[in-house]
Amino acid sequence: MTKIGLLSDTHGWIFPSVYEFFKDCDEIWHAGDIGGTDVARCLSSFKPLKAVYGNIDDYRIRQMFPKIQIFTVENVKVMMTHIGGYPDHYESGIKELIIKEKPNIFISGHSHILKVMNDHKLNLLHINPGAAGNSGFHRVVTMVRFQIDGSEIQKMEVYEKTR
């Protein structure tokens, strides 16, 4: 069993509750708009970090992380990018890549809006963890944690706190 902490759109700031909410996680995944190498270093010194760069990230973050990550945890294939859309509203080229790669989970950020929804047409779970930073129009900081046990995605929990 692998415990995952998922966040996005930190924009250069780590909400202090990240450390408590993710304390039992095995890995942290960041869906872009990290906002600086300090954030990446702090998160990766806390837990192993998988991340993608977002549209606000500079060349240093883009050298550290790819635009799209495709990886497998246990028996679950994951595709993560920053600007990806959501079921029936995918960004250009994303639906085709999903069809080709067949991930079990598709993760994107960018919107600052928390979404967890099934895409029954493409047979995947879509997760957008919302925004965990203090920049943007959102008023609520959100993060997600869940477990992968073999091929099962389970025990999904959402953190929400007014900033």
C-alpha positions in Angstrom: 0.0 0.0 0.0 1.3 3.4 -1.0 -0.1 6.6 0.6 -0.1 9.7 -1.6 -0.4 13.4 -0.8 -1.5 15.4 -3.8 -1.4 19.2 -4.2 -1.1 21.9 -6.8 -0.8 25.6 -7.3 1.4 26.5 -4.3 2.7 29.5 -6.2 5.9 29.7 -4.1 4.3 29.2 -0.7 3.7 26.1 1.4 0.6 26.1 3.5 1.8 25.0 7.0 -0.8 22.3 7.3 0.8 20.4 4.4 3.2 18.8 6.8 0.6 17.5 9.2 -1.9 16.4 6.5 0.8 14.6 4.5 2.8 13.2 7.5 1.8 9.6 6.9 2.1 9.8 3.1 4.8 7.8 1.3 5.0 10.3 -1.6 3.9 13.8 -2.5 2.7 14.6 -6.0 2.6 18.2 -7.1 0.5 19.1 -10.2 2.3 22.3 -11.2 2.6 26.0 -10.5 5.2 25.1 -7.8 6.4 28.7 -7.8 10.0 28.2 -6.8 12.8 25.8 -6.2 12.5 26.5 -2.4 9.1 24.9 -2.4 10.3 21.9 -4.4 13.3 21.5 -2.1 11.2 21.7 1.1 8.6 19.2 -0.2 11.2 16.8 -1.5 13.2 16.9 1.8 9.9 16.0 3.6 8.8 13.2 1.3 9.7 11.8 -2.1 8.3 14.2 -4.7 6.9 13.7 -8.1 5.9 16.9 -9.9 5.2 18.7 -13.2 5.9 22.3 -14.0 3.1 24.7 -14.5 2.6 27.9 -16.5 4.0 30.2 -13.8 7.1 28.1 -13.2 10.4 29.4 -14.3 13.3 27.7 -16.2 14.7 26.3 -13.0 11.5 24.4 -12.1 11.2 23.4 -15.8 14.7 21.8 -15.6 13.7 19.9 -12.5 10.3 18.6 -13.6 8.7 17.7 -16.9 5.5 19.1 -18.4 3.8 15.6 -18.2 4.7 12.7 -16.0 3.5 9.2 -16.7 4.3 6.6 -14.0 3.0 3.6 -12.3 2.6 3.1 -8.5 1.9 -0.5 -7.6 -0.6 -1.5 -10.3 -2.0 2.0 -11.0 -0.9 4.0 -14.0 -0.9 7.8 -13.4 -0.7 10.7 -15.9 -0.1 14.1 -14.4 0.2 17.5 -16.0 -0.7 21.1 -15.0 -3.0 22.3 -17.7 -5.1 19.3 -18.7 -8.7 20.0 -18.2 -11.2 17.5 -17.0 -13.7 14.9 -18.4 -15.5 16.1 -21.5 -13.3 19.3 -21.3 -9.7 18.1 -21.9 -7.1 20.5 -23.2 -5.9 20.1 -26.8 -3.9 16.9 -27.2 -4.6 15.6 -23.7 -7.5 13.3 -24.6 -5.4 11.7 -27.3 -2.6 11.1 -24.9 -5.0 9.6 -22.4 -6.4 7.3 -25.0 -2.8 6.3 -26.0 -1.5 5.8 -22.4 -4.6 4.5 -20.7 -3.9 5.9 -17.2 -6.1 4.8 -14.3 -5.7 8.3 -12.7 -5.4 11.6 -14.6 -4.2 14.5 -12.5 -4.2 18.2 -13.5 -4.1 21.5 -11.6 -4.3 25.1 -12.9 -8.0 25.9 -12.3 -7.6 26.3 -8.5 -10.9 24.3 -8.3 -10.9 20.9 -6.5 -12.4 18.2 -8.6 -12.5 14.4 -8.1 -14.6 12.7 -10.8 -14.7 9.6 -12.8 -14.4 9.7 -16.6 -16.5 6.7 -17.5 -15.8 7.2 -21.2 -12.1 6.9 -20.8 -12.2 4.6 -17.7 -10.2 6.8 -15.3 -10.3 8.8 -12.2 -9.7 12.5 -12.7 -8.3 14.5 -9.7 -7.6 18.2 -9.6 -6.4 19.0 -6.0 -7.4 22.6 -6.3 -4.9 25.1 -4.9 -2.6 24.9 -1.8 -1.0 28.3 -2.2 -1.9 31.8 -1.1 -2.0 33.4 -4.6 -5.1 33.3 -6.8 -8.8 33.8 -6.6 -9.5 30.8 -4.4 -10.4 31.4 -0.8 -10.1 27.8 0.4 -6.8 25.9 0.4 -7.4 22.3 -0.7 -5.2 19.2 -0.9 -6.0 15.5 -1.3 -4.6 12.3 0.1 -5.4 8.7 -0.8 -4.0 5.2 -0.9 -3.1 2.9 -3.7 -3.3 -0.7 -2.8 -2.4 -2.9 -5.7 -4.9 -1.7 -8.4 -7.3 -0.1 -5.9 -7.5 3.6 -5.3 -9.0 4.1 -1.9 -9.5 6.2 1.3 -9.6 9.5 -0.6 -9.6 12.5 1.8 -9.8 16.2 1.1 -8.3 18.9 3.2 -10.1 22.3 3.0 -9.2 25.4 5.0 -10.1 29.0 4.4 -6.9 31.0 3.9 
